[in-house]
């Protein structure tokens, strides 16, 4: 993916995530772009729309797991040891969102279920998107 295409796609991501605060948008733009680059994933408007509304990533579950773990690690939620640092995530997401709702959701999704770091990270990711009761 060339630099120009990357910038356009990151702009689309920023626009699609308009309910984030400016700081959250900056963080997500960086993370989404960095993980796409590291995972050799081509971002396009279909991916952006699907992710914005549903949190769905890719039909390939292994690819989805790797990408979700990348996002969680880049934001500081998932440590290299596979343990979740929920305070970091809550701190980032609390601005502009209901702190109690964010905290309850993170605690609900932080089950530690899964045999591998990828499984645990992906299970958290899926729980977050399926159980959230607020707009992102």
C-alpha positions as CSV (number, residue, x, y, z in Angstrom):
1,X,0.0,0.0,0.0
2,X,1.5,3.3,-1.0
3,X,1.8,6.3,1.4
4,X,-1.0,8.3,-0.4
5,X,-3.5,5.4,-0.1
6,X,-2.5,4.9,3.5
7,X,-3.2,8.6,4.3
8,X,-6.6,8.4,2.6
9,X,-7.6,5.3,4.4
10,X,-6.5,6.6,7.8
11,X,-8.6,9.7,7.0
12,X,-11.6,7.5,6.4
13,X,-11.0,5.7,9.7
14,X,-10.8,9.0,11.4
15,X,-14.1,10.2,9.9
16,X,-15.8,6.9,10.6
17,X,-14.8,7.1,14.3
18,X,-16.3,10.5,14.7
19,X,-17.8,9.7,18.1
20,X,-14.4,9.3,19.6
21,X,-12.8,12.4,21.2
22,X,-10.0,14.0,19.2
23,X,-7.4,12.3,21.4
24,X,-9.1,8.9,21.0
25,X,-9.2,9.4,17.2
26,X,-5.5,10.2,17.1
27,X,-4.7,7.1,19.1
28,X,-7.0,4.9,17.0
29,X,-5.7,6.3,13.7
30,X,-2.2,5.5,14.7
31,X,-3.0,2.0,16.0
32,X,-5.2,0.9,13.2
33,X,-2.7,2.1,10.6
34,X,0.3,0.5,12.4
35,X,-1.5,-2.8,12.9
36,X,-2.6,-2.9,9.3
37,X,1.0,-2.3,8.2
38,X,2.4,-4.9,10.5
39,X,-0.2,-7.5,9.6
40,X,0.1,-6.7,5.9
41,X,-3.6,-5.8,5.8
42,X,-5.1,-3.5,3.2
43,X,-7.6,-1.2,4.8
44,X,-10.5,-0.1,2.6
45,X,-13.9,1.6,3.0
46,X,-15.7,-1.8,3.4
47,X,-13.5,-2.8,6.2
48,X,-13.8,0.6,7.8
49,X,-17.6,0.6,7.6
50,X,-17.9,-2.9,8.9
51,X,-15.6,-2.3,11.8
52,X,-17.2,1.0,12.7
53,X,-20.7,-0.5,13.1
54,X,-20.1,-4.0,14.1
55,X,-16.5,-4.5,15.2
56,X,-16.2,-7.4,12.7
57,X,-12.8,-7.8,11.3
58,X,-12.1,-10.5,8.8
59,X,-13.8,-13.8,7.7
60,X,-10.4,-15.5,8.6
61,X,-10.6,-16.0,12.4
62,X,-6.8,-16.4,12.8
63,X,-6.3,-13.1,10.9
64,X,-8.9,-11.5,13.2
65,X,-7.2,-12.8,16.3
66,X,-3.8,-11.4,15.2
67,X,-5.2,-8.0,14.3
68,X,-7.3,-7.8,17.6
69,X,-4.2,-8.6,19.7
70,X,-2.2,-6.1,17.8
71,X,-4.8,-3.4,18.5
72,X,-5.0,-4.3,22.2
73,X,-1.2,-4.4,22.6
74,X,-0.7,-1.0,20.8
75,X,-3.3,0.7,23.0
76,X,-1.7,-0.8,26.1
77,X,-4.6,-3.1,27.0
78,X,-2.8,-6.4,26.5
79,X,0.6,-7.0,27.9
80,X,3.2,-9.3,26.3
81,X,2.5,-11.7,29.2
82,X,-1.1,-12.0,28.0
83,X,-2.5,-10.1,31.0
84,X,-4.9,-7.3,30.5
85,X,-4.1,-3.8,31.8
86,X,-7.7,-2.6,32.0
87,X,-6.9,0.7,33.8
88,X,-5.1,1.9,30.7
89,X,-8.0,1.1,28.4
90,X,-10.6,2.6,30.8
91,X,-8.4,5.7,31.1
92,X,-8.3,6.2,27.3
93,X,-12.0,5.4,26.7
94,X,-13.5,7.2,29.7
95,X,-13.2,10.7,28.1
96,X,-16.4,11.3,26.2
97,X,-18.0,8.1,27.4
98,X,-19.8,6.9,30.5
99,X,-17.0,5.8,32.9
100,X,-19.2,3.4,34.8
101,X,-20.4,1.7,31.5
102,X,-16.8,1.4,30.2
103,X,-15.6,0.0,33.5
104,X,-18.4,-2.5,33.8
105,X,-17.9,-3.6,30.2
106,X,-14.2,-4.0,30.6
107,X,-14.6,-6.0,33.8
108,X,-17.2,-8.2,32.2
109,X,-15.0,-8.9,29.2
110,X,-11.8,-9.4,31.1
111,X,-12.4,-13.1,31.7
112,X,-9.0,-14.5,30.8
113,X,-10.7,-17.2,28.8
114,X,-8.7,-18.8,26.1
115,X,-5.7,-21.2,25.8
116,X,-3.5,-18.7,24.0
117,X,-2.8,-14.9,24.2
118,X,-4.5,-14.6,20.8
119,X,-7.6,-16.5,22.1
120,X,-7.8,-14.3,25.2
121,X,-7.3,-11.1,23.2
122,X,-9.8,-12.0,20.6
123,X,-12.4,-13.2,23.2
124,X,-12.0,-9.8,24.9
125,X,-12.4,-8.0,21.6
126,X,-15.5,-9.9,20.6
127,X,-17.1,-9.4,24.1
128,X,-16.4,-5.7,24.0
129,X,-18.2,-5.3,20.6
130,X,-21.1,-7.6,21.3
131,X,-21.8,-6.5,24.9
132,X,-21.3,-2.7,24.7
133,X,-24.5,-0.7,25.4
134,X,-23.2,2.6,24.2
135,X,-22.2,4.1,20.8
136,X,-18.6,4.1,19.8
